[in-house]
Amino acid sequence: MHFTLEDLCELMDGLFSQTEISQMEKLILKTLKWKIHFPTPGEIARALVLNCVLPSKFNSEALFKCTDDFIEFCLLGTLSPLKC
């Protein structure tokens, strides 16, 4: 079902104007930096690794590839050939 701003104002008994609702939506999106989805397991793993103190020769890209492969395995039960 698709609601317009007019529908929303009517549902809220005119508590907020269409302009106020639109401005609040823009503020929320800007505050969230347009990230309106849940973080994926890969994003969480990357954030955790990037916050660790790692040796200078650590290959984070290889770890991220292995992480993605493992997540794929967990979700699908199948795995493309591992290169870890």
N, C-alpha and C positions, 0 to 999 in steps of 0.2 A: 504494500500500500504506500502511496506517495502523498505526503502532506506538503502543503504550501505554507508560507509564512502566515498567510491569512487564516488558514485552518488552525494553525498553532495558536495564534492570538485568540481565536474563537474558543478553542479548547480551554484556554487559561482565563476565560471570561474577561479578556481585555486587560489583564494585569500588566502586560508589557506590550509595547508597540512593535510593529514589524521592524522598524529601524533599530530599536533596542535589542531585539533578538538577533538581528543580523550583525550588529556591532559586537555582541557577546560571542557569537559563533566565530567571528574573525579573531577576537582576542584569544579565545581558547585555542584555535588552530595555530596562531602565532606563538603562543606560550608553549604548546606541544611541539613546535617546529615541524608541524604537519605530520608528525608521527602518530597516527591514529590506529595502529595495529599493535598487537601484542608482540614482544620480541620473540624471535625464533630461537630454538636451541643453539643454532650456530652463532647468532648474535651474542647470546649470553656467554658461550664458550670463548668467543673472541675477546669480549670485554674482560673476562676473568684472566685470560692469558696476558692480555696487554697491560693489566694492572700488576703483574708479577715482575719481580726482578729476575731477568733472564740472562744467561751468558751471552756475550757479544756475538758468538758464532751460532746462536740458536736459530734454526730455520722455522720461523713461525708460519710461513706459507704452507710448508709440508704438514705441520700440525693441524692447520685449519682444513687442509684437504682431507686428512685422516678423520678429523672431527665430522666433516660433512658426510664422508663415507659411512661412518659409524651411525650417524643420525639417520641416514637413508636406510641402513640395515635395520635399525630399530623400528622405523616406520613401515617399511615395505617387506621386511623379512628376506630381502634379496640384496645383493651387493655387487657392484661392478668390481672388477679385479682390484684388490688393495695394492697400493703402491707405497705403503707406510714402511 
